[in-house]
Amino acid sequence: MKEKLLVPDPDSVSPAQIPTVPAPVPILMPIPREDKETAKPAQNGGRKDSDPSM
């Protein structure tokens, strides 16, 4: 068990996953928020534009 901890593999994996984890994390967070907000205004916006036009 100590050998695995001393092995540089986990160290290399940690820094490798660190930049990879924060990348998809911030992307997934803003994506669902933007998707929901963009999806609502996009669909509602198109219909709302027609509604006020009438």
Biopython code that builds the backbone (N, CA, C, O; Angstrom):
import numpy as np
from Bio.PDB.StructureBuilder import StructureBuilder

atoms = [
    (1, "MET", "N", (0.848, -1.202, 0.000)),
    (1, "MET", "CA", (0.000, 0.000, 0.000)),
    (1, "MET", "C", (0.883, 1.252, 0.000)),
    (1, "MET", "O", (0.602, 2.226, -0.699)),
    (2, "LYS", "N", (1.955, 1.206, 0.798)),
    (2, "LYS", "CA", (2.856, 2.375, 0.838)),
    (2, "LYS", "C", (3.514, 2.555, -0.529)),
    (2, "LYS", "O", (3.731, 3.680, -0.978)),
    (3, "GLU", "N", (3.830, 1.433, -1.188)),
    (3, "GLU", "CA", (4.490, 1.531, -2.502)),
    (3, "GLU", "C", (3.579, 2.289, -3.475)),
    (3, "GLU", "O", (4.053, 3.127, -4.243)),
    (4, "LYS", "N", (2.301, 2.004, -3.446)),
    (4, "LYS", "CA", (1.366, 2.675, -4.367)),
    (4, "LYS", "C", (1.346, 4.182, -4.081)),
    (4, "LYS", "O", (1.320, 4.995, -5.005)),
    (5, "LEU", "N", (1.359, 4.543, -2.798)),
    (5, "LEU", "CA", (1.320, 5.973, -2.447)),
    (5, "LEU", "C", (2.616, 6.644, -2.891)),
    (5, "LEU", "O", (2.605, 7.776, -3.373)),
    (6, "LEU", "N", (3.753, 5.920, -2.720)),
    (6, "LEU", "CA", (5.052, 6.513, -3.091)),
    (6, "LEU", "C", (5.197, 6.527, -4.613)),
    (6, "LEU", "O", (5.938, 7.344, -5.161)),
    (7, "VAL", "N", (4.500, 5.635, -5.283)),
    (7, "VAL", "CA", (4.624, 5.577, -6.751)),
    (7, "VAL", "C", (4.235, 6.932, -7.346)),
    (7, "VAL", "O", (3.255, 7.540, -6.915)),
    (8, "PRO", "N", (5.002, 7.409, -8.336)),
    (8, "PRO", "CA", (4.704, 8.702, -8.971)),
    (8, "PRO", "C", (3.483, 8.607, -9.881)),
    (8, "PRO", "O", (3.027, 9.616, -10.417)),
    (9, "ASP", "N", (2.954, 7.401, -10.056)),
    (9, "ASP", "CA", (1.762, 7.240, -10.915)),
    (9, "ASP", "C", (0.597, 8.078, -10.381)),
    (9, "ASP", "O", (0.035, 8.885, -11.121)),
    (10, "PRO", "N", (0.223, 7.898, -9.102)),
    (10, "PRO", "CA", (-0.896, 8.677, -8.532)),
    (10, "PRO", "C", (-0.592, 10.166, -8.606)),
    (10, "PRO", "O", (-1.486, 10.973, -8.861)),
    (11, "ASP", "N", (0.666, 10.531, -8.382)),
    (11, "ASP", "CA", (1.026, 11.962, -8.446)),
    (11, "ASP", "C", (0.774, 12.484, -9.862)),
    (11, "ASP", "O", (0.212, 13.563, -10.048)),
    (12, "SER", "N", (1.196, 11.705, -10.846)),
    (12, "SER", "CA", (1.019, 12.159, -12.242)),
    (12, "SER", "C", (-0.467, 12.141, -12.603)),
    (12, "SER", "O", (-0.943, 12.985, -13.362)),
    (13, "VAL", "N", (-1.185, 11.175, -12.052)),
    (13, "VAL", "CA", (-2.625, 11.074, -12.359)),
    (13, "VAL", "C", (-3.369, 12.234, -11.698)),
    (13, "VAL", "O", (-4.285, 12.802, -12.293)),
    (14, "SER", "N", (-2.981, 12.584, -10.480)),
    (14, "SER", "CA", (-3.674, 13.667, -9.756)),
    (14, "SER", "C", (-3.621, 14.968, -10.562)),
    (14, "SER", "O", (-4.668, 15.540, -10.864)),
    (15, "PRO", "N", (-2.424, 15.447, -10.914)),
    (15, "PRO", "CA", (-2.312, 16.704, -11.679)),
    (15, "PRO", "C", (-2.966, 16.567, -13.049)),
    (15, "PRO", "O", (-3.473, 17.540, -13.606)),
    (16, "ALA", "N", (-2.948, 15.362, -13.578)),
    (16, "ALA", "CA", (-3.549, 15.153, -14.908)),
    (16, "ALA", "C", (-5.071, 15.249, -14.784)),
    (16, "ALA", "O", (-5.729, 15.849, -15.634)),
    (17, "GLN", "N", (-5.625, 14.657, -13.726)),
    (17, "GLN", "CA", (-7.090, 14.697, -13.540)),
    (17, "GLN", "C", (-7.519, 16.072, -13.035)),
    (17, "GLN", "O", (-8.626, 16.524, -13.329)),
    (18, "ILE", "N", (-6.649, 16.737, -12.275)),
    (18, "ILE", "CA", (-7.018, 18.060, -11.722)),
    (18, "ILE", "C", (-7.423, 19.010, -12.859)),
    (18, "ILE", "O", (-8.516, 19.574, -12.811)),
    (19, "PRO", "N", (-6.576, 19.203, -13.876)),
    (19, "PRO", "CA", (-6.919, 20.116, -14.978)),
    (19, "PRO", "C", (-8.064, 19.559, -15.816)),
    (19, "PRO", "O", (-8.811, 20.307, -16.447)),
    (20, "THR", "N", (-8.188, 18.238, -15.813)),
    (20, "THR", "CA", (-9.262, 17.621, -16.611)),
    (20, "THR", "C", (-10.589, 17.692, -15.853)),
    (20, "THR", "O", (-11.652, 17.826, -16.458)),
    (21, "VAL", "N", (-10.517, 17.601, -14.526)),
    (21, "VAL", "CA", (-11.758, 17.633, -13.715)),
    (21, "VAL", "C", (-12.363, 19.040, -13.715)),
    (21, "VAL", "O", (-13.546, 19.191, -14.019)),
    (22, "PRO", "N", (-11.584, 20.068, -13.383)),
    (22, "PRO", "CA", (-12.127, 21.434, -13.350)),
    (22, "PRO", "C", (-12.615, 21.872, -14.727)),
    (22, "PRO", "O", (-13.494, 22.728, -14.829)),
    (23, "ALA", "N", (-12.063, 21.303, -15.768)),
    (23, "ALA", "CA", (-12.485, 21.700, -17.126)),
    (23, "ALA", "C", (-13.928, 21.251, -17.367)),
    (23, "ALA", "O", (-14.776, 22.087, -17.677)),
    (24, "PRO", "N", (-14.232, 19.953, -17.235)),
    (24, "PRO", "CA", (-15.601, 19.466, -17.462)),
    (24, "PRO", "C", (-16.556, 19.953, -16.376)),
    (24, "PRO", "O", (-17.750, 20.114, -16.631)),
    (25, "VAL", "N", (-16.044, 20.189, -15.166)),
    (25, "VAL", "CA", (-16.928, 20.635, -14.065)),
    (25, "VAL", "C", (-17.522, 22.006, -14.384)),
    (25, "VAL", "O", (-18.744, 22.155, -14.370)),
    (26, "PRO", "N", (-16.693, 23.011, -14.670)),
    (26, "PRO", "CA", (-17.220, 24.351, -14.985)),
    (26, "PRO", "C", (-18.027, 24.328, -16.276)),
    (26, "PRO", "O", (-18.974, 25.098, -16.440)),
    (27, "ILE", "N", (-17.652, 23.450, -17.181)),
    (27, "ILE", "CA", (-18.375, 23.381, -18.467)),
    (27, "ILE", "C", (-19.769, 22.787, -18.227)),
    (27, "ILE", "O", (-20.759, 23.261, -18.784)),
    (28, "LEU", "N", (-19.832, 21.732, -17.382)),
    (28, "LEU", "CA", (-21.132, 21.100, -17.128)),
    (28, "LEU", "C", (-22.022, 22.056, -16.332)),
    (28, "LEU", "O", (-23.228, 22.114, -16.568)),
    (29, "MET", "N", (-21.446, 22.800, -15.399)),
    (29, "MET", "CA", (-22.255, 23.707, -14.569)),
    (29, "MET", "C", (-22.868, 24.826, -15.430)),
    (29, "MET", "O", (-24.084, 25.015, -15.395)),
    (30, "PRO", "N", (-22.068, 25.562, -16.191)),
    (30, "PRO", "CA", (-22.602, 26.665, -17.009)),
    (30, "PRO", "C", (-23.444, 26.138, -18.166)),
    (30, "PRO", "O", (-24.357, 26.822, -18.628)),
    (31, "ILE", "N", (-23.147, 24.942, -18.632)),
    (31, "ILE", "CA", (-23.911, 24.395, -19.776)),
    (31, "ILE", "C", (-25.378, 24.182, -19.376)),
    (31, "ILE", "O", (-26.270, 24.669, -20.071)),
    (32, "PRO", "N", (-25.649, 23.467, -18.276)),
    (32, "PRO", "CA", (-27.049, 23.229, -17.877)),
    (32, "PRO", "C", (-27.762, 24.544, -17.591)),
    (32, "PRO", "O", (-28.946, 24.687, -17.897)),
    (33, "ARG", "N", (-27.051, 25.503, -17.008)),
    (33, "ARG", "CA", (-27.691, 26.796, -16.688)),
    (33, "ARG", "C", (-27.947, 27.549, -17.990)),
    (33, "ARG", "O", (-29.034, 28.089, -18.198)),
    (34, "GLU", "N", (-26.948, 27.582, -18.859)),
    (34, "GLU", "CA", (-27.115, 28.322, -20.121)),
    (34, "GLU", "C", (-28.124, 27.589, -21.015)),
    (34, "GLU", "O", (-28.958, 28.210, -21.674)),
    (35, "ASP", "N", (-28.026, 26.248, -21.021)),
    (35, "ASP", "CA", (-28.943, 25.470, -21.870)),
    (35, "ASP", "C", (-30.385, 25.751, -21.444)),
    (35, "ASP", "O", (-31.248, 26.019, -22.280)),
    (36, "LYS", "N", (-30.635, 25.685, -20.135)),
    (36, "LYS", "CA", (-32.009, 25.916, -19.647)),
    (36, "LYS", "C", (-32.424, 27.354, -19.962)),
    (36, "LYS", "O", (-33.519, 27.594, -20.472)),
    (37, "GLU", "N", (-31.542, 28.306, -19.655)),
    (37, "GLU", "CA", (-31.898, 29.714, -19.898)),
    (37, "GLU", "C", (-31.982, 29.983, -21.402)),
    (37, "GLU", "O", (-32.878, 30.687, -21.868)),
    (38, "THR", "N", (-31.039, 29.413, -22.151)),
    (38, "THR", "CA", (-31.029, 29.654, -23.609)),
    (38, "THR", "C", (-32.177, 28.882, -24.270)),
    (38, "THR", "O", (-32.775, 29.352, -25.238)),
    (39, "ALA", "N", (-32.472, 27.709, -23.742)),
    (39, "ALA", "CA", (-33.549, 26.894, -24.336)),
    (39, "ALA", "C", (-34.894, 27.586, -24.093)),
    (39, "ALA", "O", (-35.726, 27.662, -24.997)),
    (40, "LYS", "N", (-35.104, 28.085, -22.884)),
    (40, "LYS", "CA", (-36.390, 28.756, -22.584)),
    (40, "LYS", "C", (-36.544, 30.034, -23.418)),
    (40, "LYS", "O", (-37.545, 30.188, -24.118)),
    (41, "PRO", "N", (-35.567, 30.952, -23.357)),
    (41, "PRO", "CA", (-35.681, 32.202, -24.125)),
    (41, "PRO", "C", (-35.676, 31.920, -25.624)),
    (41, "PRO", "O", (-36.294, 32.655, -26.395)),
    (42, "ALA", "N", (-34.989, 30.869, -26.038)),
    (42, "ALA", "CA", (-34.913, 30.553, -27.479)),
    (42, "ALA", "C", (-36.293, 30.093, -27.952)),
    (42, "ALA", "O", (-36.814, 30.603, -28.944)),
    (43, "GLN", "N", (-36.889, 29.122, -27.236)),
    (43, "GLN", "CA", (-38.212, 28.623, -27.643)),
    (43, "GLN", "C", (-39.282, 29.663, -27.301)),
    (43, "GLN", "O", (-40.110, 30.008, -28.144)),
    (44, "ASN", "N", (-39.261, 30.156, -26.064)),
    (44, "ASN", "CA", (-40.266, 31.151, -25.649)),
    (44, "ASN", "C", (-40.050, 32.450, -26.419)),
    (44, "ASN", "O", (-41.004, 33.111, -26.827)),
    (45, "GLY", "N", (-38.766, 32.806, -26.610)),
    (45, "GLY", "CA", (-38.459, 34.063, -27.317)),
    (45, "GLY", "C", (-39.096, 34.043, -28.699)),
    (45, "GLY", "O", (-39.712, 35.026, -29.112)),
    (46, "GLY", "N", (-38.955, 32.932, -29.419)),
    (46, "GLY", "CA", (-39.533, 32.848, -30.770)),
    (46, "GLY", "C", (-41.046, 32.969, -30.689)),
    (46, "GLY", "O", (-41.653, 33.693, -31.479)),
    (47, "ARG", "N", (-41.655, 32.277, -29.754)),
    (47, "ARG", "CA", (-43.122, 32.338, -29.626)),
    (47, "ARG", "C", (-43.533, 33.691, -29.052)),
    (47, "ARG", "O", (-44.532, 34.276, -29.472)),
    (48, "LYS", "N", (-42.753, 34.183, -28.088)),
    (48, "LYS", "CA", (-43.098, 35.480, -27.485)),
    (48, "LYS", "C", (-43.054, 36.562, -28.566)),
    (48, "LYS", "O", (-43.902, 37.453, -28.600)),
    (49, "ASP", "N", (-42.050, 36.472, -29.451)),
    (49, "ASP", "CA", (-41.948, 37.486, -30.526)),
    (49, "ASP", "C", (-43.238, 37.469, -31.352)),
    (49, "ASP", "O", (-43.748, 38.522, -31.735)),
    (50, "SER", "N", (-43.761, 36.267, -31.624)),
    (50, "SER", "CA", (-44.991, 36.167, -32.433)),
    (50, "SER", "C", (-46.185, 36.630, -31.595)),
    (50, "SER", "O", (-47.086, 37.290, -32.113)),
    (51, "ASP", "N", (-46.196, 36.289, -30.312)),
    (51, "ASP", "CA", (-47.330, 36.684, -29.452)),
    (51, "ASP", "C", (-47.456, 38.209, -29.409)),
    (51, "ASP", "O", (-48.526, 38.742, -29.704)),
    (52, "PRO", "N", (-46.380, 38.924, -29.045)),
    (52, "PRO", "CA", (-46.464, 40.394, -28.971)),
    (52, "PRO", "C", (-46.752, 40.976, -30.354)),
    (52, "PRO", "O", (-47.404, 42.014, -30.474)),
    (53, "SER", "N", (-46.261, 40.300, -31.397)),
    (53, "SER", "CA", (-46.493, 40.821, -32.763)),
    (53, "SER", "C", (-47.992, 40.838, -33.036)),
    (53, "SER", "O", (-48.515, 41.783, -33.627)),
    (54, "MET", "N", (-48.680, 39.777, -32.599)),
    (54, "MET", "CA", (-50.131, 39.699, -32.848)),
    (54, "MET", "C", (-50.840, 40.726, -31.971)),
    (54, "MET", "O", (-52.065, 40.836, -32.016)),
]
sb = StructureBuilder()
sb.init_structure("model")
sb.init_model(0)
sb.init_chain("A")
sb.init_seg("    ")
for serial, (resi, resn, name, xyz) in enumerate(atoms, 1):
    if name == "N":
        sb.init_residue(resn, " ", resi, " ")
    sb.init_atom(name, np.array(xyz, "f"), 0.0, 1.0, " ", f" {name:<3s}", serial, name[0])
structure = sb.get_structure()
